[in-house]
Amino acid sequence: MQFDLNFYIVAVLAVTLLGLSKGGLAGLGTAATPLLATVVPPVMAAGIVLPILMVQDVFTIYAYRHSWDRKNLIRMMPGSLVGVIAGYLLASRVSDALIMLVIGIVTVVFTLFQMLRRVPTGDIAQPGRVMGALCGAASGFTSMIANAGSPPFQMYVLPQRLPPTLFVGTSAVFFGATNWLKLVPFIMLGQFGRDTLIISATLMPLAIVSTWAGVWLIRRMSSAKFYPLISGLLFMVGLRLLWAGAKGVGMF
């Protein structure tokens, strides 16, 4: 398959968003696969993105290797495995558009609630184990189906108001593990090919540089600025998912 200038412009933008997201600006990367899907078939877009994500995960985990929350990972990772397996089994039966619509609605409602409610000083939510397992499963499932695992993860971790580096480090380990869990199902679904692997390798240097740029920004950002920014990004991701899903199911 021939890749023209238009493809490379879109691919550079998508990979830059992925890198900034992996570096800590959580949510931006959700737009990467849909962006690529405007210039190549969706299956090829997913095949291009996953190897890049896996390499970015290595760098992000290394950058935050001393900053991750064990309790959240213990609660969420088993659910993520179940979600990935369910996503693989239902990949040919579940509409990506419907999944995006549901996740978009839930994300928009959640972020509006988070931004509008008044939280007393020192009042930090501590979600329970069942909610952790459910959000982990939802994240694994939507990551496998539509590369949109960030909103369910953030819905569980965001209310805890972890320090920015701890929040990002926990996200890095969670999605690093989840992406490796997706590798075999992606291979079995035929989502890797010679063309996709070549273009992934070509874009890899940009992916690494943009990941470090995200890490640099987060390490210089206070909690007071970090959480409003992440909530705002999550809200925009929710709107994008809602729009794409509604359009995909024929509501527009």
Secondary structure, 3 states (H helix, E strand, C coil): CCCCHHHHHHHHHHHHHHHHHHHCCCCHHHHHHHHHCCCCCHHHHHHHHHHHHHHHHHHHHHHCCCCCCHHHHHHHHHHHHHHHHHHHHHCCCCCHHHHHHHHHHHHHHHHHHHHHCCCCCCCCCCCCHHHHHHHHHHHHHHHHHHCCCHHHHHHHHHHHCCCHHHHHHHHHHHHHHHHHHHHHHHHHCCCCCHHHHHHHHHHHHHHHHHHHHHHHHHCCCCHHHHHHHHHHHHHHHHHHHHHHHHHHCCCC
